Amino acid sequence: MIYEIDLEQVYSADDLQDLVEQTLPVPDYYGRNLDALYDVLTDGRKEIWEIYFHHTADAKAVLGKYMKALVKMCGRAEEETQKLRVTFD
C-alpha cells in the first residue's frame, strides 16, 4: 500500500494528526499522538506500507521538535518491521 501525506498546509501537531487519520487506516481508538502512530506503523500487518511525507521542509520550520520526533519515530518503526518504508521529501 502506498500512502502520500502532504504537509504543505500543516501548522500544528493536530493538523498533522488530522492528515494521518484521513490517510492511513488507523483504528477508531487512534490516540492522535506519535506513540499511537508508532503502534499503527508496527502492528504486524502482512502488506508493505510505503508512506511518503511531502513538503517536509515547511513542516519542519513550523513544527520544529515535533517534526524531528516524527522523523525519528518513523526510523525506529522502519527498523522494527520489514513491512514499512517512510520517505520525507
N, C-alpha and C positions, 0 to 999 in steps of 0.2 A: 504494500500500500504506500502511496506517495501522498504526503500532506504538505501543503505550502501555506505558510503563515506570514503575511505581510505586516511588518511592524511600522510602516510609514506613519500611520495615524495613532500610534501608541504614545500616550502621555503619562501613564501611570501603571503600576503593577496590576490594578484592576482592569485596565484596558487590555493588557497582555493576557490576563486570565480569561477575559471575555473571548478573545480570539482563540485561545486554547480550547475552551468549551465549545465554540462554534465549529472548530476544525477537526479536532481529534475525537474519537469515540470514547469519551470519558463516562464513567458511571454517574448515575443521578446523585450519588452522595459525594461527588468530587469536592475536595476541600478547598479548591481555589488558592493553592499555595505551592511552593516548589517541592515540598515533601510529598504532597499528593500527586504532583506531576511525575515525580520520580517513580512512585508506585505504579502509575499508569504505564510509564515507559518500560518498566522492568517486570511486568505482570506475567511473563511466561507464555505469551501468545505464540502461535505457530507461524504466522506470517511475518515477513520482514517489513518493518516500517522505515521509510525514508522521510525525514522531516526537514524541510527547507525553511529557514527563517530569512526573510528578505528585509532589506533596509535596516540592517542591524546597527550601522554606524549612527544613524539618527536615534535609534532606541538607546544605544549606549550613552549618548550625550544627555538624553532626558532621564533615563532610569538609573544610570550610574552603577552603584553597588548591586542593585537588584539584577541588572543585566549581566554583570560579571558572575553573580551567583547562578544565574540560569545557565550560562555557558559552562561553568564548572560542573554543575549538576548533570547536564546532558553528557558531558565527558565521562563522568562516573557511571552513568546509566549505560553508555555505549560499552564501557569496559565490562560491565556485569552481564550483558546479554549480547549474543551474536546476531540478534534479530533487530538491531537498531542502528541507523545511520542518521546523524544530525549534522546539518550544514548551516553555517551562519554566513550570509553574504550581504 
